[in-house]
Amino acid sequence: MLSTNLPSMNALLTVAGAALATYGLRIGGLLLSERLPRAPAFQAFMRALPGTILLSLVVPGIWAAGPWGCLAALATVITAIKSRQTLLAMLAGMLVIMIQRQLF
């Protein structure tokens, strides 16, 4: 009788399935990109899509953090606009959250 480590096998199958799904979507996108409309409105929509996806990932975290999360997001945005440096902007937001966690 063979002994198998079931949790390890489940983890391996989960990672393999996620990898297949990810690369399948990438390859599918490349193959279908030739069939997409060339209309300017559609191209503008596609250019804006990465930003909207990023917002859909970030906004729930800001909302869950409450007023301090909103303040950190505001500090991040203002620093990004003023300095044009992404790393500095992220550090500004992290500093706000770090102060909140240390003081409150």
MODELLER restraints for C-alpha pairs under 7 A, 6 or more apart:
rsr = mdl.restraints
at = mdl.atoms
rsr.add(forms.Gaussian(group=physical.xy_distance, feature=features.Distance(at['CA:62:A'], at['CA:69:A']), mean=4.71, stdev=0.5))
rsr.add(forms.Gaussian(group=physical.xy_distance, feature=features.Distance(at['CA:62:A'], at['CA:70:A']), mean=5.89, stdev=0.5))
rsr.add(forms.Gaussian(group=physical.xy_distance, feature=features.Distance(at['CA:63:A'], at['CA:69:A']), mean=6.77, stdev=0.5))
rsr.add(forms.Gaussian(group=physical.xy_distance, feature=features.Distance(at['CA:68:A'], at['CA:97:A']), mean=6.78, stdev=0.5))
rsr.add(forms.Gaussian(group=physical.xy_distance, feature=features.Distance(at['CA:72:A'], at['CA:93:A']), mean=4.37, stdev=0.5))
rsr.add(forms.Gaussian(group=physical.xy_distance, feature=features.Distance(at['CA:72:A'], at['CA:96:A']), mean=5.31, stdev=0.5))
rsr.add(forms.Gaussian(group=physical.xy_distance, feature=features.Distance(at['CA:72:A'], at['CA:97:A']), mean=6.37, stdev=0.5))
rsr.add(forms.Gaussian(group=physical.xy_distance, feature=features.Distance(at['CA:73:A'], at['CA:93:A']), mean=6.04, stdev=0.5))
rsr.add(forms.Gaussian(group=physical.xy_distance, feature=features.Distance(at['CA:75:A'], at['CA:92:A']), mean=6.09, stdev=0.5))
rsr.add(forms.Gaussian(group=physical.xy_distance, feature=features.Distance(at['CA:75:A'], at['CA:93:A']), mean=5.63, stdev=0.5))
rsr.add(forms.Gaussian(group=physical.xy_distance, feature=features.Distance(at['CA:76:A'], at['CA:89:A']), mean=4.67, stdev=0.5))
rsr.add(forms.Gaussian(group=physical.xy_distance, feature=features.Distance(at['CA:76:A'], at['CA:90:A']), mean=5.88, stdev=0.5))
rsr.add(forms.Gaussian(group=physical.xy_distance, feature=features.Distance(at['CA:76:A'], at['CA:92:A']), mean=5.68, stdev=0.5))
rsr.add(forms.Gaussian(group=physical.xy_distance, feature=features.Distance(at['CA:76:A'], at['CA:93:A']), mean=4.84, stdev=0.5))
rsr.add(forms.Gaussian(group=physical.xy_distance, feature=features.Distance(at['CA:77:A'], at['CA:89:A']), mean=6.91, stdev=0.5))
rsr.add(forms.Gaussian(group=physical.xy_distance, feature=features.Distance(at['CA:79:A'], at['CA:89:A']), mean=4.93, stdev=0.5))
rsr.add(forms.Gaussian(group=physical.xy_distance, feature=features.Distance(at['CA:79:A'], at['CA:92:A']), mean=6.98, stdev=0.5))
rsr.add(forms.Gaussian(group=physical.xy_distance, feature=features.Distance(at['CA:80:A'], at['CA:86:A']), mean=6.01, stdev=0.5))
rsr.add(forms.Gaussian(group=physical.xy_distance, feature=features.Distance(at['CA:80:A'], at['CA:89:A']), mean=4.91, stdev=0.5))
